[in-house]
Amino acid sequence: MNSPLLRLIAIAVLFVLPFSALRSEPSEAKLVERDDADVRLKGFLAPEGVKIEIVADAPTVASDSVLTFGDDGTAYVLEKRTDASGEKAKSKDVVKVLKDVQGKGVYDSASVLFEVEPSAYLLYHDHGLYLGGETLRRYRLGRAGHPAKGELVAKGFGGSSRRRILGLSLGSDGWLYLGVESGDHRVEGTDGSRALVLGTGAIFRCRPDGSRMEVFASGFQRPQGALIFDAFGNGFQSETIESEGDKSRGGRLLHVAEACDFGWRQRMGGRVIRADRFRTALNGELPGKMPPLHGAGPGPSAGSMIYGETRFPAKYRGLLYAAETERNSIRAYRLQSKGASFVVADEFVFLKSKDTHFLPKQLITGPDGAIYIVEQRGRIYRLSWSGTKTEGALPLSPMDRWLKIVRQSDDQLIASLADENALRRAQAQCELTRRGARNRVPLLKLVRDGERPLPARLASLSVLESFWNEDVQKACETVLADGESSLRRAAAELLGRNAARRDMRVHECLLKVLNENDLPLRRAAALAMGRLAAQGAPDVLVNTLAFDGGDDAYLFDGLIRSLERLGRPGIERLLALAESGVKKDTDRVVRVFAALRVRPGFEGLPMLLKYPHLTVTQRAQLIRSCGNYLLDPPVTLDAIVAYLSTPAGQAPEVKQAGADLLAARPDMPAPKKPNP
């Protein structure tokens, strides 16, 4: 091999093959086609040892459905009986109870529990059913399983359909998360708390009773299914990506952290603009630069789940499973932390069908530890582990396993917080929250005990938030100062949400961790400081942002959102940084301003545009960034138009930016005409 070219090729092969093999499409040989007596399963492929069963089919379930399980293992189904928009509804949707009358382990019968207005999602929690549609309602279940009249939990959701709430989940922190389609959302909770998102989809967050409503993340088109969480409180979401005209293009899988904006925007009048097209038109740092875990195109486009049970071998636990309707398959992802976010370390096809009618929509873990799949025609599948020659079968748990946990004593419940099964930990956490503050002292002891398992300490913190007092706050401060990464991040988030505004003691605690190497912790601390808005926070956060390299998209975005939370003081301090005349500082301020979304940011633009240190390109970028501001009442362009009439605004590139802005945002109020 004397040829330099041949040597170069050989070296390339040695280096490229190992890495490409890690991310290559899995071989079909790894999947085994089902040889089953049930002809409906013909053409299904899954790893050896995975058992597939159809546990509900027509007429028991007859149309598009959503599945949830009660504490006692009862299966509840929301069956959608209207079209997707609800405009031509001939009948209401129904909530049904599925039954195994013949005792064969399948649901062979169903009874209608109650009718409901068109809804998209169903969730069981705390002896009740949450129904999400145009509003969020909760139906409490009595002893006989019959619901009382629905209670209004939240209202004010916008969108083009009557099924506006597309996903509901109870977070590992005990809060309720609501995913909504693209639209104008002026949401109000039960305590009068309000949250506003215009022209895009979002995930809102509130307490299970509907109080303390707030925006958790935004910039979605159609988030599909529930926001899901791993064992450490990190959130993930599947989303459908559609082009104009509602022609499906596939989906993307996202790591959803607090305050993230994933870039989707919608003009007034309902015309959807993809985030990349919006950026092309405005050529700015549109909010939404966080990279997806899996990009748009054929891919995760329906519901997803993280398997936290123990009824499958270890190699299948903790993975994120996502439904891919266009590929008639379920794909598994193993995620790996990187900076303040994650990357896909490995992926493979977990289930696939040659039947093009297999369109999986929802994935959910049952009380028995099985994986349940609901497809668009309503059919429900159950996946379990029947074993192989080298790995024995893992029998499913009893369906009433959760109920046994709910009936435990206080001490037993606290012990169950350390259960290796994530769903059983969640049940213990919910029941301890329901029982009130009487367990505050033993829970505080558990949180402070560094010898106890991390999942138990995280769950204890989540319970304690419901009984917040000075002792709980001090425990969070202690954990924040010295503890495991995920626990410290959770403590920072709780301090930001619950400590008194302008609390200097908490501010100092957060300040001590703001420059640590733990990027997720730094992001959480910055956002918490933005919430508290204590004295000195603007200086601290702007200085931190000025010295951050901006290499980690999630951390940099978190620093920007923390300044937004400070309001005018944060923006004014940012403007002061630009006055230094140092090119690095000016460039950083322009980059931040181009990604702002709050009114003080827009109000500060005219001042920033007057700074002599800006280049023509930067001025054009700032003009285009005016399209970011979707506010109520809407911003007006008088000051921007006035700037465009000045000599600095007459530069061709700047004038073109103004024309692009007006073309991309025709919904903005026209500038006022001067008096004659």
C-alpha positions as CSV (number, residue, x, y, z in Angstrom):
1,M,0.0,0.0,0.0
2,N,2.5,2.5,-1.2
3,S,0.0,4.9,-2.8
4,P,-0.7,7.9,-0.6
5,L,-4.3,7.8,-1.8
6,L,-4.7,4.2,-0.8
7,R,-3.2,4.9,2.6
8,L,-5.6,7.8,3.0
9,I,-8.6,5.7,2.1
10,A,-7.5,3.0,4.6
11,I,-7.2,5.5,7.4
12,A,-10.6,6.9,6.6
13,V,-12.1,3.4,6.7
14,L,-10.5,2.6,10.1
15,F,-11.9,5.8,11.6
16,V,-15.3,6.1,9.9
17,L,-16.6,2.6,10.1
18,P,-16.8,2.3,13.9
19,F,-18.6,5.6,14.3
20,S,-21.0,5.0,11.4
21,A,-21.8,1.6,12.8
22,L,-23.0,3.3,16.0
23,R,-25.6,5.4,14.2
24,S,-26.5,3.1,11.3
25,E,-30.1,1.9,10.8
26,P,-30.6,-1.3,12.8
27,S,-30.5,-4.5,10.8
28,E,-33.9,-6.2,10.1
29,A,-32.2,-9.4,11.3
30,K,-32.5,-8.0,14.8
31,L,-36.2,-8.1,14.6
32,V,-38.2,-11.3,14.5
33,E,-41.5,-11.6,12.6
34,R,-44.3,-12.8,14.7
35,D,-45.4,-16.4,14.2
36,D,-48.7,-16.1,16.0
37,A,-52.1,-17.7,15.7
38,D,-53.7,-14.2,15.7
39,V,-53.8,-13.3,12.0
40,R,-54.1,-9.6,12.9
41,L,-50.4,-9.7,14.1
42,K,-49.1,-11.0,10.7
43,G,-46.3,-8.9,9.5
44,F,-45.3,-7.5,13.0
45,L,-41.6,-7.6,13.9
46,A,-40.0,-7.1,17.3
47,P,-36.9,-8.2,19.1
48,E,-36.8,-11.9,20.2
49,G,-38.5,-12.3,23.6
50,V,-41.0,-9.4,23.1
51,K,-44.6,-10.7,23.2
52,I,-47.2,-8.8,21.3
53,E,-50.9,-9.1,22.1
54,I,-54.0,-7.2,20.9
55,V,-55.9,-6.5,24.1
56,A,-58.7,-4.3,22.7
57,D,-60.2,-4.1,19.2
58,A,-63.5,-3.2,17.5
59,P,-66.2,-3.1,18.6
60,T,-64.9,-2.6,22.2
61,V,-62.8,0.3,20.9
62,A,-64.1,1.6,17.6
63,S,-62.2,4.8,16.8
64,D,-59.3,7.1,17.6
65,S,-58.7,6.7,21.4
66,V,-56.5,7.7,24.3
67,L,-55.8,5.3,27.2
68,T,-55.2,5.9,30.9
69,F,-55.1,3.7,33.9
70,G,-56.6,4.2,37.4
71,D,-55.0,3.3,40.7
72,D,-56.8,0.0,40.8
73,G,-55.8,-0.9,37.2
74,T,-59.1,0.1,35.6
75,A,-58.5,1.1,31.9
76,Y,-60.3,4.3,30.8
77,V,-60.5,5.3,27.2
78,L,-61.4,8.6,25.6
79,E,-63.0,7.6,22.3
80,K,-63.2,10.4,19.7
81,R,-66.4,10.3,17.8
82,T,-66.2,13.6,15.9
83,D,-63.9,14.7,13.1
84,A,-60.5,16.3,13.8
85,S,-61.8,19.9,13.8
86,G,-65.0,19.2,15.7
87,E,-66.9,21.6,13.4
88,K,-69.1,18.9,12.0
89,A,-69.6,16.9,15.2
90,K,-72.6,14.6,15.0
91,S,-72.2,13.3,18.5
92,K,-70.0,13.9,21.6
93,D,-66.9,12.1,22.5
94,V,-67.2,9.4,25.1
95,V,-65.2,8.2,28.1
96,K,-65.4,4.4,28.4
97,V,-64.4,1.8,30.9
98,L,-62.8,-1.3,29.4
99,K,-63.6,-4.7,30.9
100,D,-62.3,-8.2,30.8
101,V,-65.6,-10.0,31.1
102,Q,-64.4,-13.5,30.1
103,G,-61.2,-13.3,32.2
104,K,-58.9,-14.0,29.3
105,G,-56.6,-11.0,29.9
106,V,-58.1,-8.9,27.1
107,Y,-60.7,-6.1,27.1
108,D,-63.7,-7.8,25.4
109,S,-66.4,-5.3,26.7
110,A,-66.7,-1.6,27.4
111,S,-69.3,0.6,29.0
112,V,-69.8,4.4,28.5
113,L,-68.9,6.3,31.6
114,F,-70.0,9.7,30.4
115,E,-70.1,11.9,27.3
116,V,-67.9,14.9,26.8
117,E,-67.3,17.8,24.4
118,P,-64.7,17.1,21.7
119,S,-61.4,16.3,23.6
120,A,-57.9,15.2,22.6
121,Y,-56.4,13.8,25.8
122,L,-57.3,11.9,28.9
123,L,-55.3,11.6,32.2
124,Y,-56.2,9.9,35.5
125,H,-54.9,11.5,38.7
126,D,-56.0,11.6,42.3
127,H,-59.3,9.8,41.9
128,G,-60.3,11.8,38.9
129,L,-60.1,12.1,35.1
130,Y,-58.7,15.2,33.4
131,L,-60.2,15.9,29.9
132,G,-58.4,18.3,27.6
133,G,-60.2,20.0,24.7
134,E,-61.1,23.6,24.3
135,T,-60.8,23.8,28.1
136,L,-59.3,21.6,30.8
137,R,-61.9,19.9,33.0
138,R,-61.6,17.4,35.8
139,Y,-64.2,14.7,36.6
140,R,-64.0,13.3,40.1
141,L,-64.8,9.6,40.3
142,G,-67.1,8.4,43.1
143,R,-67.0,5.0,44.8
144,A,-69.0,3.4,42.0
145,G,-66.7,4.8,39.4
146,H,-69.2,7.3,38.2
147,P,-68.0,10.9,37.7
148,A,-69.4,14.0,39.2
149,K,-70.0,17.0,37.0
150,G,-66.8,18.2,35.4
151,E,-64.9,21.0,37.2
152,L,-63.2,23.7,35.1
153,V,-59.5,23.6,35.8
154,A,-58.2,26.0,33.0
155,K,-59.7,28.0,30.1
156,G,-58.6,30.4,27.4
157,F,-56.8,28.0,25.0
158,G,-56.7,29.0,21.4
159,G,-56.2,27.2,18.1
160,S,-58.1,26.2,15.0
161,S,-59.8,23.1,16.4
162,R,-62.0,22.2,19.3
163,R,-59.3,19.7,20.5
164,R,-56.7,22.3,21.4
165,I,-55.1,20.5,24.4
166,L,-53.1,17.8,22.7
167,G,-51.3,16.3,25.7
168,L,-51.6,16.0,29.5
169,S,-49.1,14.6,32.0
170,L,-48.2,14.8,35.6
171,G,-44.5,15.8,35.9
172,S,-42.0,14.2,38.2
173,D,-42.3,17.5,40.2
174,G,-46.0,16.9,40.8
175,W,-47.1,19.7,38.5
176,L,-49.6,19.2,35.6
177,Y,-48.3,19.9,32.1
178,L,-50.6,20.8,29.2
179,G,-49.4,20.7,25.5
180,V,-51.5,22.9,23.2
181,E,-51.6,23.4,19.4
182,S,-50.5,26.5,17.6
183,G,-52.7,29.5,18.3
184,D,-53.4,32.5,20.6
185,H,-53.6,31.3,24.2
186,R,-54.8,33.5,27.0
187,V,-55.0,30.9,29.7
188,E,-56.5,31.4,33.1
189,G,-56.2,29.0,36.1
190,T,-58.5,28.4,39.0
191,D,-56.8,31.0,41.2
192,G,-57.0,33.7,38.5
193,S,-53.3,33.2,37.5
194,R,-52.9,34.0,33.8
195,A,-50.4,32.9,31.1
196,L,-50.1,34.3,27.6
197,V,-48.7,32.8,24.4
198,L,-49.6,34.2,20.9
199,G,-49.1,32.7,17.5
200,T,-47.5,29.4,18.5
201,G,-48.0,26.1,20.3
202,A,-46.9,25.8,23.9
203,I,-46.7,23.7,27.1
204,F,-48.3,25.3,30.1
205,R,-47.7,24.2,33.7
206,C,-50.0,24.5,36.8
207,R,-50.7,22.7,40.0
208,P,-53.2,19.8,39.6
209,D,-56.0,22.0,41.0
210,G,-55.4,24.6,38.2
211,S,-53.6,27.2,40.4
212,R,-50.3,28.9,39.6
213,M,-50.7,28.7,35.8
214,E,-47.6,29.6,33.8
215,V,-45.9,29.1,30.5
216,F,-43.3,26.3,30.6
217,A,-42.1,26.3,27.0
218,S,-43.3,27.5,23.6
219,G,-42.5,27.5,19.9
220,F,-44.3,24.3,19.0
221,Q,-46.7,23.6,16.1
222,R,-48.4,20.5,17.3
223,P,-46.9,18.8,20.3
224,Q,-48.1,15.2,20.2
225,G,-49.1,13.4,23.3
226,A,-47.8,14.0,26.8
227,L,-44.6,15.7,27.8
228,I,-42.6,12.9,29.3
229,F,-40.0,12.9,32.0
230,D,-37.0,10.7,32.9
231,A,-36.0,9.7,36.4
232,F,-34.2,13.0,37.0
233,G,-37.0,15.4,35.9
234,N,-35.8,16.1,32.3
235,G,-38.7,16.6,29.9
236,F,-39.0,15.4,26.3
237,Q,-41.7,16.0,23.7
238,S,-42.6,14.6,20.3
239,E,-44.0,17.0,17.8
240,T,-45.7,16.8,14.4
241,I,-44.2,19.0,11.8
242,E,-46.5,20.0,8.9
243,S,-46.0,22.2,5.9
244,E,-48.5,24.8,4.8
245,G,-51.7,23.1,3.8
246,D,-51.5,20.6,6.6
247,K,-49.5,18.1,4.6
248,S,-47.7,16.0,7.1
249,R,-43.9,16.0,6.8
250,G,-42.9,14.0,9.9
251,G,-41.8,15.1,13.3
252,R,-39.1,16.0,15.7
253,L,-38.1,14.9,19.2
254,L,-37.2,17.7,21.6
255,H,-35.6,18.1,25.0
256,V,-38.0,20.6,26.6
257,A,-36.4,22.6,29.4
258,E,-38.1,25.4,31.3
259,A,-38.5,28.7,29.2
260,C,-37.4,27.1,25.9
261,D,-38.8,28.5,22.7
262,F,-38.5,26.1,19.7
263,G,-39.2,28.7,17.1
264,W,-42.6,28.0,15.5
265,R,-44.6,31.1,14.6
266,Q,-48.0,31.7,13.2
267,R,-49.2,34.9,11.5
268,M,-52.5,36.4,12.3
269,G,-55.3,34.8,10.3
270,G,-54.0,31.3,10.9
271,R,-51.3,31.0,8.2
272,V,-48.5,28.9,9.6
273,I,-44.9,29.8,9.1
274,R,-42.2,27.2,9.7
275,A,-39.4,28.4,12.0
276,D,-36.8,28.0,9.3
277,R,-38.8,29.9,6.8
278,F,-39.4,32.7,9.4
279,R,-35.6,32.9,9.9
280,T,-35.0,33.1,6.2
281,A,-37.4,36.0,5.9
282,L,-36.1,37.9,8.9
283,N,-32.5,36.6,9.0
284,G,-32.3,37.0,12.7
285,E,-31.7,35.0,15.9
286,L,-35.3,33.9,16.1
287,P,-36.0,32.2,19.4
288,G,-35.8,28.5,18.9
289,K,-32.2,27.8,18.1
290,M,-32.1,24.7,20.5
291,P,-31.2,21.7,18.3
292,P,-33.7,18.9,18.3
293,L,-32.7,15.4,19.5
294,H,-34.1,14.1,16.2
295,G,-34.7,16.4,13.2
296,A,-37.8,17.0,11.1
297,G,-38.8,14.5,8.5
298,P,-39.9,10.9,8.9
299,G,-39.4,10.2,12.5
300,P,-41.1,10.8,15.9
301,S,-44.4,12.3,15.0
302,A,-46.8,10.9,17.6
303,G,-46.7,10.0,21.3
304,S,-43.7,8.9,23.3
305,M,-42.8,7.4,26.7
306,I,-39.8,6.6,28.9
307,Y,-39.9,3.0,30.2
308,G,-39.2,3.2,34.0
309,E,-40.6,-0.2,34.9
310,T,-38.8,-3.5,35.6
311,R,-40.9,-6.0,33.5
312,F,-38.4,-5.8,30.6
313,P,-34.7,-6.6,30.7
314,A,-32.3,-3.9,31.7
315,K,-31.3,-3.1,28.2
316,Y,-34.8,-1.9,27.4
317,R,-35.2,0.2,30.6
318,G,-34.8,4.0,30.8
319,L,-35.1,4.3,27.0
320,L,-37.2,6.8,25.2
321,Y,-39.7,5.1,22.9
322,A,-41.4,7.2,20.2
323,A,-44.2,6.4,17.8
324,E,-43.4,6.9,14.1
325,T,-46.7,6.8,12.3
326,E,-45.3,7.3,8.8
327,R,-42.9,4.3,9.2
328,N,-45.5,2.1,11.0
329,S,-43.1,1.6,13.8
330,I,-41.9,2.3,17.3
331,R,-38.2,3.5,17.7
332,A,-36.2,3.4,20.9
333,Y,-33.6,6.1,21.8
334,R,-30.9,6.0,24.3
335,L,-30.1,9.5,25.4
336,Q,-26.8,10.9,26.7
337,S,-26.3,14.2,28.5
338,K,-24.2,16.8,26.7
339,G,-23.7,20.2,28.2
340,A,-27.1,21.5,29.4
341,S,-29.0,19.2,27.1
342,F,-28.8,15.7,25.5
343,V,-27.9,13.9,22.3
344,V,-29.0,10.6,20.9
345,A,-26.3,8.1,21.8
346,D,-28.0,5.1,20.2
347,E,-31.3,4.3,18.5
348,F,-33.0,1.2,17.0
349,V,-36.4,0.0,15.8
350,F,-38.2,-1.7,18.6
351,L,-41.4,-2.6,16.8
352,K,-42.4,-2.5,13.2
353,S,-45.3,-3.7,11.1
354,K,-45.7,-4.4,7.4
355,D,-49.4,-3.5,7.9
356,T,-49.7,0.1,6.6
357,H,-52.8,0.5,8.8
358,F,-50.6,0.2,11.9
359,L,-50.4,3.9,12.9
360,P,-49.2,4.0,16.5
361,K,-50.3,7.2,18.3
362,Q,-49.9,6.7,22.1
363,L,-47.5,4.8,24.2
364,I,-48.1,4.2,27.9
365,T,-46.8,1.9,30.6
366,G,-49.5,0.0,32.4
367,P,-49.7,-0.8,36.2
368,D,-48.6,-4.3,35.2
369,G,-45.4,-3.1,33.7
370,A,-46.4,-3.8,30.1
371,I,-46.1,-1.3,27.3
372,Y,-49.4,-0.4,25.8
373,I,-49.7,1.0,22.3
374,V,-52.9,2.8,21.0
375,E,-53.1,3.2,17.3
376,Q,-55.3,5.6,15.3
377,R,-58.1,3.2,14.6
378,G,-58.4,2.5,18.3
379,R,-56.8,-0.9,18.5
380,I,-54.7,-1.4,21.7
381,Y,-51.6,-3.6,21.8
382,R,-49.8,-5.0,24.9
383,L,-46.1,-5.7,24.8
384,S,-44.4,-7.8,27.5
385,W,-41.3,-9.9,28.0
386,S,-41.8,-13.7,27.3
387,G,-38.1,-14.5,27.5
388,T,-35.4,-16.0,25.3
389,K,-33.0,-18.9,25.7
390,T,-30.6,-16.7,27.6
391,E,-33.0,-14.3,29.4
392,G,-35.9,-15.7,31.3
393,A,-39.4,-14.4,31.2
394,L,-40.5,-11.5,33.4
395,P,-44.1,-12.0,34.5
396,L,-46.3,-8.9,34.6
397,S,-47.3,-7.4,37.9
398,P,-51.0,-7.4,39.1
399,M,-53.1,-4.7,37.6
400,D,-54.0,-3.4,41.1
401,R,-50.3,-2.9,42.1
402,W,-50.7,0.9,42.3
403,L,-53.7,0.6,44.6
404,K,-51.7,-1.4,47.0
405,I,-49.2,1.4,47.2
406,V,-51.9,4.0,47.7
407,R,-53.1,2.0,50.7
408,Q,-49.7,1.8,52.4
409,S,-49.0,3.5,55.8
410,D,-47.1,6.8,55.8
411,D,-43.8,5.0,56.7
412,Q,-44.3,2.5,53.9
413,L,-45.0,5.2,51.4
414,I,-41.8,7.0,52.3
415,A,-39.9,3.8,51.9
416,S,-41.6,3.3,48.5
417,L,-40.0,6.5,47.3
418,A,-36.8,4.4,46.9
419,D,-38.6,1.8,44.7
420,E,-36.6,0.9,41.6
421,N,-39.9,1.1,39.7
422,A,-40.5,4.7,38.6
423,L,-44.2,4.4,38.4
424,R,-44.5,3.0,41.9
425,R,-42.3,5.9,43.1
426,A,-44.7,8.3,41.4
427,Q,-47.7,6.7,43.0
428,A,-46.1,7.0,46.5
429,Q,-45.2,10.6,45.8
430,C,-48.8,11.5,44.7
431,E,-50.3,9.8,47.8
432,L,-47.9,11.5,50.2
433,T,-48.8,14.8,48.6
434,R,-52.5,14.0,49.0
435,R,-52.1,13.2,52.7
436,G,-50.8,16.6,53.5
437,A,-48.0,18.2,55.6
438,R,-48.0,15.6,58.4
439,N,-45.0,13.9,56.8
440,R,-43.0,17.0,56.3
441,V,-40.4,16.1,59.0
442,P,-39.5,12.6,57.8
443,L,-39.4,13.8,54.2
444,L,-37.0,16.6,55.2
445,K,-34.8,14.0,56.9
446,L,-34.8,11.9,53.8
447,V,-33.8,14.8,51.5
448,R,-30.9,15.7,53.8
449,D,-29.7,12.1,54.0
450,G,-26.9,11.7,51.4
451,E,-26.9,8.0,51.9
452,R,-30.4,7.5,50.6
453,P,-31.0,6.8,46.8
454,L,-31.2,9.8,44.6
455,P,-34.7,9.0,43.1
456,A,-36.1,8.9,46.7
457,R,-34.6,12.3,47.6
458,L,-35.8,13.9,44.3
459,A,-39.3,12.6,44.9
460,S,-39.2,13.9,48.5
461,L,-38.4,17.4,47.3
462,S,-41.3,17.3,44.9
463,V,-43.7,16.3,47.7
464,L,-42.3,19.0,50.0
465,E,-43.0,21.8,47.5
466,S,-46.7,21.3,48.3
467,F,-46.0,22.1,52.0
468,W,-43.5,24.9,51.5
469,N,-42.3,26.7,54.6
470,E,-39.0,28.0,56.0
471,D,-37.7,24.5,56.8
472,V,-38.3,23.3,53.3
473,Q,-36.6,26.4,51.9
474,K,-33.5,25.8,54.1
475,A,-33.4,22.2,53.0
476,C,-33.3,23.3,49.4
477,E,-30.6,25.8,50.2
478,T,-28.5,23.1,51.8
479,V,-29.0,20.7,48.9
480,L,-28.1,23.4,46.4
481,A,-24.8,24.1,48.1
482,D,-23.7,20.5,48.1
483,G,-25.4,17.5,46.5
484,E,-25.9,15.4,43.3
485,S,-26.4,17.4,40.1
486,S,-30.0,16.5,39.5
487,L,-30.9,17.2,43.1
488,R,-29.2,20.6,43.1
489,R,-31.0,21.5,39.9
490,A,-34.3,20.6,41.4
491,A,-33.5,22.6,44.5
492,A,-32.7,25.7,42.4
493,E,-36.0,25.3,40.5
494,L,-38.0,25.0,43.7
495,L,-36.3,28.0,45.2
496,G,-37.1,30.1,42.1
497,R,-40.7,29.1,42.2
498,N,-41.4,29.4,45.9
499,A,-39.0,31.7,47.6
500,A,-40.2,35.2,48.3
501,R,-39.4,37.7,45.5
502,R,-36.2,39.6,46.1
503,D,-35.1,37.2,48.8
504,M,-31.4,38.1,49.1
505,R,-30.4,35.0,51.0
506,V,-31.7,32.7,48.3
507,H,-30.1,35.0,45.7
508,E,-26.7,34.6,47.3
509,C,-27.2,30.8,47.4
510,L,-27.9,30.8,43.6
511,L,-25.0,33.1,42.9
512,K,-22.6,30.7,44.4
513,V,-23.4,28.0,41.8
514,L,-23.9,30.3,38.8
515,N,-20.4,29.7,37.4
516,E,-20.0,26.0,38.2
517,N,-19.1,23.5,35.4
518,D,-22.5,21.8,35.8
519,L,-24.4,23.5,32.9
520,P,-27.9,22.3,33.7
521,L,-27.5,23.6,37.2
522,R,-26.2,27.0,35.9
523,R,-29.2,27.3,33.6
524,A,-31.6,26.5,36.5
525,A,-29.9,28.9,38.8
526,A,-30.0,31.7,36.3
527,L,-33.7,31.2,35.6
528,A,-34.4,31.1,39.3
529,M,-32.5,34.4,39.8
530,G,-34.6,35.9,37.0
531,R,-37.8,34.9,38.9
532,L,-36.6,36.3,42.2
533,A,-35.3,39.6,40.7
534,A,-33.3,40.4,43.8
535,Q,-31.0,43.5,44.1
536,G,-28.0,43.0,41.9
537,A,-29.5,40.3,39.7
538,P,-29.3,42.4,36.5
539,D,-25.6,43.0,36.9
540,V,-24.9,39.3,37.8
541,L,-26.8,37.9,34.9
542,V,-25.6,40.3,32.3
543,N,-22.0,39.8,33.4
544,T,-22.5,36.0,33.3
545,L,-23.9,36.3,29.8
546,A,-21.1,38.6,28.7
547,F,-18.4,36.0,29.6
548,D,-20.3,32.9,28.4
549,G,-18.9,31.6,25.2
550,G,-22.4,30.9,23.8
551,D,-21.2,27.4,22.8
552,D,-24.0,25.6,24.6
553,A,-27.4,26.6,23.1
554,Y,-29.5,25.6,26.1
555,L,-27.3,27.4,28.6
556,F,-27.1,30.6,26.5
557,D,-30.8,30.5,25.9
558,G,-31.4,30.1,29.6
559,L,-29.3,33.2,30.4
560,I,-31.3,35.2,27.9
561,R,-34.7,34.1,29.3
562,S,-33.5,35.0,32.8
563,L,-32.9,38.6,31.7
564,E,-36.4,38.6,30.1
565,R,-37.8,37.6,33.5
566,L,-36.1,40.6,35.1
567,G,-38.0,42.9,32.7
568,R,-36.9,46.5,32.2
569,P,-33.9,46.4,34.7
570,G,-32.4,43.5,32.9
571,I,-32.8,45.1,29.5
572,E,-31.4,48.4,30.7
573,R,-28.3,46.6,32.1
574,L,-27.9,44.9,28.8
575,L,-28.0,48.2,26.9
576,A,-25.4,49.6,29.3
577,L,-23.0,46.7,28.3
578,A,-23.3,47.8,24.6
579,E,-22.2,51.3,25.5
580,S,-18.7,50.0,26.4
581,G,-17.6,50.2,22.7
582,V,-15.9,46.9,23.0
583,K,-16.7,44.9,19.9
584,K,-17.1,41.6,21.8
585,D,-19.7,43.2,24.2
586,T,-21.5,44.9,21.3
587,D,-21.7,41.7,19.3
588,R,-23.0,39.8,22.4
589,V,-25.7,42.4,23.1
590,V,-26.9,42.4,19.5
591,R,-27.1,38.6,19.5
592,V,-29.2,38.6,22.7
593,F,-31.5,41.4,21.5
594,A,-32.2,39.5,18.3
595,A,-33.6,36.7,20.4
596,L,-35.7,38.7,22.9
597,R,-39.5,38.3,23.0
598,V,-40.7,40.7,25.8
599,R,-42.0,44.2,25.5
600,P,-39.0,45.9,27.4
601,G,-36.7,44.3,24.7
602,F,-38.8,45.9,21.9
603,E,-38.8,49.2,23.8
604,G,-35.0,49.1,24.1
605,L,-34.4,48.6,20.4
606,P,-34.6,52.2,19.3
607,M,-31.9,53.1,21.8
608,L,-29.7,50.3,20.8
609,L,-30.0,51.2,17.1
610,K,-28.6,54.6,17.9
611,Y,-25.3,53.2,19.2
612,P,-22.5,54.2,16.8
613,H,-20.6,51.0,17.3
614,L,-23.2,48.9,15.4
615,T,-22.4,47.6,11.9
616,V,-24.9,48.0,9.1
617,T,-25.5,44.2,9.2
618,Q,-26.2,44.3,12.9
619,R,-28.7,47.2,12.5
620,A,-30.5,45.1,9.8
621,Q,-30.5,42.1,12.1
622,L,-32.1,44.1,14.9
623,I,-34.8,45.6,12.5
624,R,-35.7,42.0,11.5
625,S,-35.9,40.9,15.1
626,C,-39.0,43.0,15.6
627,G,-40.9,40.1,14.2
628,N,-40.2,38.1,17.4
629,Y,-42.6,40.2,19.5
630,L,-46.0,38.6,19.6
631,L,-47.6,40.6,22.5
632,D,-51.0,41.8,23.7
633,P,-51.5,44.6,23.0
634,P,-49.3,44.3,19.9
635,V,-46.3,46.5,19.5
636,T,-46.4,49.2,16.9
637,L,-43.6,50.0,14.4
638,D,-43.7,53.9,14.8
639,A,-40.2,54.1,16.3
640,I,-38.7,51.6,13.8
641,V,-40.2,53.4,10.8
642,A,-38.9,56.7,12.3
643,Y,-35.4,55.2,12.5
644,L,-35.6,54.0,8.9
645,S,-36.1,57.6,7.8
646,T,-32.9,58.7,9.4
647,P,-29.5,58.6,7.6
648,A,-28.4,55.5,9.5
649,G,-31.7,53.8,8.4
650,Q,-31.2,54.6,4.8
651,A,-28.4,52.0,4.2
652,P,-29.7,49.6,1.6
653,E,-29.3,46.5,3.8
654,V,-31.2,48.2,6.6
655,K,-34.0,49.4,4.3
656,Q,-34.3,45.9,2.9
657,A,-34.6,44.6,6.5
658,G,-37.5,46.9,7.1
659,A,-39.2,45.7,4.0
660,D,-38.7,42.1,5.0
661,L,-40.2,42.8,8.4
662,L,-43.3,44.4,7.0
663,A,-43.7,41.5,4.6
664,A,-43.2,38.8,7.2
665,R,-45.4,40.5,9.9
666,P,-48.4,42.1,8.1
667,D,-50.4,41.6,11.4
668,M,-48.4,44.3,13.2
669,P,-50.3,47.5,13.6
670,A,-49.4,50.1,10.9
671,P,-47.4,53.1,12.0
672,K,-49.4,56.1,12.9
673,K,-49.6,58.8,10.2
674,P,-48.2,62.1,11.3
675,N,-50.6,65.0,11.8
676,P,-50.8,67.3,8.8
